[in-house]
Amino acid sequence: MVNWRDLGKSLSAKDKKFSHLLDVLKHDSGLAIAFSGGADSAFLLAAALIAGVKSILPVTIVSDFFTAGEKERVIRLGQYLGIAPILVPVNILDDARVTRNTDRRCYYCKLFLFSRVMEEAKKRGIRTLLHGVNLDDLQEFRPGIDAARELGFKTPLVEAGFSKEKIRACSKILGLETWDLPAQSCLATRIPQGDIITKEKLLRVEQAENCLHELDFAQARVRCHGDLARIEVGPDELHRFWEPDVRQEIVEAFKRAGFYSVCLDLEGYTPAASI
């Protein structure tokens, strides 16, 4: 069995960009990584380990916006990479600035969550804070990036010139399960801006999306409009809703989750920023 660390060393010898990333990382003797288990943070953690950083603290903040499936993936990645992430439960719904769900929600949420990462790092005497932002993220509306910067978080993937495509390519070589993980966003993005975020709404959405994942929809979102669920899937998967058995299973699962009506968005999946 090929060791992923050996694959990383081989990659660094062939890929100048990856080698540069390792150079950026290895200057720190200790660092904390905001570890969500997504493609970017998983790759960043693997790179830090390959770079030989002496002390690495992957911190996963577990809130009501973080699904059970995401938590399971974090644990699996930790096992694969040989490092146990610190799981920190928080009550994000206690912050009214977040639950009011204004156009600044992402900023206040990141401020709340990353402050907890910073606290965990401080307890262990770690000063360098990192998070997984890539060049493509800078082209989108991401107020949370501003909050992270204000707290002092660095973005080594940006510094080393990594795009999402490059991260996926390198992750595949390293054997990371996240190499082809569809774009992820927290459950709060399923609630239209201006609607108050509640635990009940989040649980409904998570249960409904679990149904779509079990049916192997590659890219799926459930937007919560009160008692109505609006389903978004990739345009290439819309035809599956014409299958009576699939449609019936979805309707029944969504109604068990607490939705009264279920509809399909014929435009397909739309990034949350444009809701």
Secondary structure, DSSP 8 states (H G I E B T S, - for coil): ---HHHHHHHHHHH-HHHHHHHHHHTT-SEEEEE--SSHHHHHHHHHHHHHT-SEEEEEEEE-TTS-HHHHHHHHHHHHHHT---EEEE--GGG-HHHHT--TTHHHHHHHHHHHHHHHHHHHTT--EEE----GGGGGS--HHHHHHHHTTEE-HHHHTT--HHHHHHHHHHTT-GGGG------GGGGS-TTS---HHHHHHHHHHHHHHHHTT-SSEEEEEETTEEEEEE-GGGGGGGGSHHHHHHHHHHHHHHT-SEEEE-TT----GGG-
